[in-house]
Amino acid sequence: MADELDLLRNLGRELVEPDEDSEERARELLRQRIDAARADGLAGRARRPRLRWSLLIASVMLLVGSALGFGLGNRLTPSGSASANVGFGFLPAHGWNVMQSGTLDEAGEARAIAANVPLEPSDDFADVSLAALRLLPADGVLIRVRFSPRGDPAKDGAHPVRELPLRFADAERLRPYYSVARYRLRAGIGGYNVEARVYFGEDAPSNRAVDAAQNQLNRLVVAADRVTLRAQPLITLSVVTLSGSVDNGRAGEDIKIQAKDCGLDFFRVVDGAITERGGGWSTFYNLGQGPSTTLRAVWNEATSAEVAVRKRAWIDLKTLSGRRFEVNVFQRRAWRKRALIQRFDQRLGRWRPAKSVVLTDDDGYKASASFTVSLAKGTRIRAVFPRSQTGPCYETGTSRTLTT
């Protein structure tokens, strides 16, 4: 146990004031932990490690996670699948300040900012203001990086497959902000698109400033999910675009798309995709007349994070004759529910209630009703099937607009 405590103490000292050797040891430790986690998952966790070694590994990961400055966390995956540590950002370096989100947000992006000047807590991950950049001293360097899964062919094509560490020599120069030089470096790494923006405090950066930027790019880490999934839009009437990536960056990998429909407690295979060069993949999934669902991607015994896709109720409004109309709701168990008819108030500039209609007819796949409405000629109307009527498995639906 003494040896284990010494290891923790030594690691803690190294990570407080990192030099090049300790940075490499931290990077190697991260690789080892990721490889060990994957191997452990593939082995099916046949036997549990001793408690004291479990505590040791947890303590080491806590120290490494704190020192690296980005979130490292294990995702719980189904039995038989491998787990991996996930993080995006920069390894520590003396004289550099870093802000980083660490993991992907709801929009499917992670961000990091590193600078050799102080960063304010109010600084925004999403952008760097012109005012802040103009405060960079002559030898100042600021690097902003965005990470997102590959899978969108249009975006993937602009991010050539590269390996870490990124090379500043591959960056393209952009139009400067006044005296601030700007460079952009794009790359596809481990199934992710990485875009780094490098800013210098003067229009013609010195060799010293360029070397500083390169040294910081050398500390960039992309420890990704083994397989990712992104869905757009998250609320849809029928079709959703799915995209993602695998961490080996290879083409020809088989992806299975699984769905767990609202009201069910199991996943089933509903679609599939094949990865392109760089590990990205994309496909379309049609929910049809089905309810809201939860999707996930499965590849090589690894499972992506789950993504909830909400299904908007499909409601249609059509004219029968004169002031007589028909409303149809294409949803199971909609019989005897109510559709709301609304009119547009030109004076107030908003929709107002006009009528409530009970869906009295049902043929198994849609519920409908005909009705009359007494409104001035030229009034715009629409039908709404509200959440109070859709139930938990659908979102509010709104029809097209008609004119009386």
N, C-alpha and C positions, 0 to 999 in steps of 0.2 A: 504493500500500500504506500510505503514511503516513496518508492520509485515513481508511482503514479502521481503523487502530490508534487514531487519535484518537477515532473513533466508539465503539470499545470502551471506551477510557479514560473518556470522558464518560459513557457509559451506566453504567459501574461506579460512578462518583462519585455519579450521581443515585440509584442504587438503594441506596446505603448509608444515606443519610438522606433518605428520600423526603418530598417535599412534595406538595401537591395537583396541581401541574403534572406532576411526575415520575410520580405515580400514574397520571394520565391517559395519559401517554406510554407507560408500561408496559402499561396496558390496551390502548391502541391498537396497540402492537407485537405483543401477543398475538393481537389480532384479525387483524392483517396476516399473521402467520405461519400462522395457521389457514387464512385465505383463500388464501394463496399455496400452502400444501401441497395444498389441495383442487384448486386450479386446475392445479397441476403434475400431480396424479394424473389429472385428466380429460383433460389434453393428452397423456397417455400417455408423459410424460417423453421427448419426441422427441429432445432433446439434453441432454447432461450439462453442468452449469454449470462454469465454471472452478474449478480446485481451490481457489484462494485465496478465492473467494466461498463455496465449500462450507464451508471452515474458518471463515469469518467468521460465516455463519449458525449453524453449530454452536456457536461461542463465544457469540454473542448469546443463543441459546436456553439455554445453560448458565447464563449470568448471570441471565437472566430467571427461569429455573426456580429457581435458588438464592434469589433475592431474594423471589419470591412465596411461597416456603415450601411449595409443593406440587409433587408429581411431574408433570412434563410428559414424555411419551414418545410416540414414533411407533410405532404398531402396523403390522407388515408385513401388507399386504393383497394379495389375488390380483391378478394382472396386469390392468390396466384399471380397477382401483378406486382411489378416492381415499383418502389417509391424512389423519388429522387429529391435532392435539395435544389431549391430554385432561388435564383437571385440574379439581379442585374445591377451593375454599377462599377465603382472603382475600388481597387485595393488601397489601403491607407498609404499616405506619403507625407513626409515632413514638409511643412510650408504650404500645403494645399488644403482648401476647405471644400467639403463635398455635401451636397444635398441629393438624396435619391429615394425614389419610391420603393425600389427593391423588387416588387412583384407587379404583375399586370393589373390594371384597373378594369372597371366595367367596360370601358371602351376598347380594351385589348391592348393597352399601351403601358409601358414602364418608362420612367424618365430619370435622368441623372444630370446634375450640374457640378462641375469641378472648376475651381479657380484658385490662382495663387494670390488672390486678394480676398478680403473678408466678404462673406455672403450674409445678407440680411434675412431673418426668419420670414419676412414678408415677400421675399423673392418668389416668383412664380415658376413652377416646373414647366408650364406650357410655353412660356415665351420669355425672352430677355428684352427689357425695355431699352429704347435708344438712350434714355437718360442714364441708365446704369452702365451701358457700354461706354458712353463718353467719359465716364469717370475712371476708366481703366488707365493706369499709368503706362508709360512708354514700354516697360517690360512686363505689363500685365497680360495674362492669358486666361481666357474663360472658355470652357468646353461644355456644350449642351448636347446630350445624347438622348435619342428616342429609340425604344425597342418595341417591335410589334411582330406577331407571327407572320411568316410567309403564307401564301395561299391565294393572294390576289394577283393574277398574272400581270396586270398593268403596273402594279407597284413592284412586284418581284423583278421585272425586267430592268428597272432603274437601280436595282441593288445587286451588283455582280457578286457572285460567290467568292468570298475571301476567307482567310484564316486569321486568327488572332496571333500576335498583336497587329492591330491596324497600323498602316504606314501613312504618315502625314504626306509623304510624297505622292500618294494616290489621290489626295484631295484636290478639288477644283476650286479656283478662286471665284468668289462672287463679287458683285458690286459693293464697294465699301460703304459703311455708314460714316460719312464725314471722314475723319482720320482713323476710323476703326477698320482694320482689315478683317474680312470674313472669308472662311473656307468651309466647304461642305465635303464630307466623306461618307459615301454610302457603301454598305456591304451586306451580303447575306451570310449569316454565321449560324451554324447549328440549327437551321430551321427558322431563324428569326431575321427580319430586316432591321438593320442598325443604321441610323443616320446620326452622324456627329457633326455639329457645327462648331468651328473653332474661331474664336475672336481674339485679336491682338490689339494692344493699346495704341499702336501706330500703324500707319498705312504700309510702311515697309518694315516688317518685323525683323529683328536682328536674329542672327544665328543662335544666340543664346535663348531667345524666346521660342524659336522653332524647336530647339532641342528640348526645352521644358515641355512644350506641347506633346512632342513625341514620347517623352518619358512618361507623361500622364496617360497617353493612349496605350502605352505598354501595360498599364495597370487595369485596363478595362476587362471586366469579367462578364461573360454571358453563360450562366449556368441555368439552362432552360428546362422546362417541362419536356418529357420524352415525346409527348404528342399533345398538340393544342387544338382547340376548337373555338371558332368565333362565328356568331350568327348575326345577320343583318337582314331585315329589321327584327327587333325583339318582340314587336307587336305586329301581327300580319293578318291579312285576310285569307291567304292561302300559301304563297310561296315565300321561302326564306333562303337566302344565300349563305352557304356554309363554307368556311375556309379554315385553314390551319397549317400545321407543319409537324415534321418529325425531327428529332434532334440529330440523326445521323446525316442529314442533308442530302440523302440519296434520292434518285428518281426510281420509279417502278415499285415503290412500297405500297402494299395493300392496306387501305383504311376502311374500317367498318364503322358505319354510323348507327348508333342505337338510340331508341326512343322509349321513354316511359310516359305514356299518355296520362293525362289528368284522371285521377280516380283509380289508377292501377299501381301496383307496388313492384313491378318487374320491368326490365328493359328487354327490348327485342330489336333485332337487326332490321333496319328499314331502308338503308341505302349504303353506298360505298363510294370510294374514290381511289385514285392512284396518284402518288406524288410525282411532281415534276423535279427537274434539276434544282438543287438547293433545298429539297425537302418539303416544299410547299404543295398544297393541294386545295382544290375547291370543287364545289358541286352545288346543285339546287335541290331543295327538299320541299315537296308539296304536301301540306297538311291535309289537303282535300276538305272533306266535311268533318274531319276529326276535331277533337277538342285541343286545348292548350297542351303542350307537351314539354318534357325535359329531354334534352339531347346530350349525347356524349360521343366522343370518337375513341376507337380502340385500335391499337396497333402494337404488334409484337408483345402482347401480354401487358401492355401499359394502357392506362385509361386517362383521358383528358379530364379537366374540370367539367362539371355539368353546367349546361346553359339552359335556362328556362325561356321558352318561346311562348308568348301568349297569343291565342287565336281570337281574332276579332269576330264577333257574330256577324253573319252575312244576312243583311236585310235589304229587300228590294221594294221599290214603290213604282207602280205604273198606272197610267190613266186608262179607265175603261170607257167612259163617255161623259162629256160635260163635267159635272162636279163629282162624278163617281170614280173611285180609285180602288186599287187592290194592293195590299201589303203582303209580302211573303218573307218568312224567316226560315232560312235553310239550316235547321238545327234540330236534332232529336229532342224529344220531350219538351217542345215549345207549345204544344196544344194547351189552350186556355190561359196562356200567358198574355201579357198586354204589350202592344206596341204603341209608342207615343207619336202622335202627329204634331209637328211643329210648323209654325208660320214665321216668316222673317219680317220683323218690324223695321221698316225703312227709317222711321223717325228715330228709334232708339238704337238702330244698328245692331240688333241681336235677335236670336231666335226665341220665340215665346210659345207656350203650349196652345194647341188648337183643338185636340181631340185625343181620347184614349180608346184604342180599338182592341177588342178581345179576339185572339186568333182561334176561330171556331172550326176551321177545316184542317185536317191532318192526313197526309197520304203516306206517312212513314219516314219521309226524308225532308219534308218541309211542312210548316204550319202557315195558314193564310186566312185572310178575311177581306171582304169588300166593304166599303163604307162611302158615305157621302159627306162632304164638308161644305159649309156655306161661308165662302169668303169672297172678297171682292176680286173681280177678274184681274189677272196679272200678278196675283200674290204668289210668292215662292213658298213651297212647302217641302217638307222632308219627313221621313219616318226614322225613329230611333228605337232600338231595342236596348234598354238600359241594363246596367249590371244587376240591378235588383231583380230582373227577369231572366237574365242569361244563366244565372247560377255560377258556381265557383270556377267552372272550367272554360269560360268565355269572357271576353272583354266586351264593353259596349260597342254596338254596331250602329252605323249611320248610313242611310240610303243616299242615292243620288237625289238631286234637287229637281222638282217639277214646278211648272207654273200653271195656276188655275185659269 
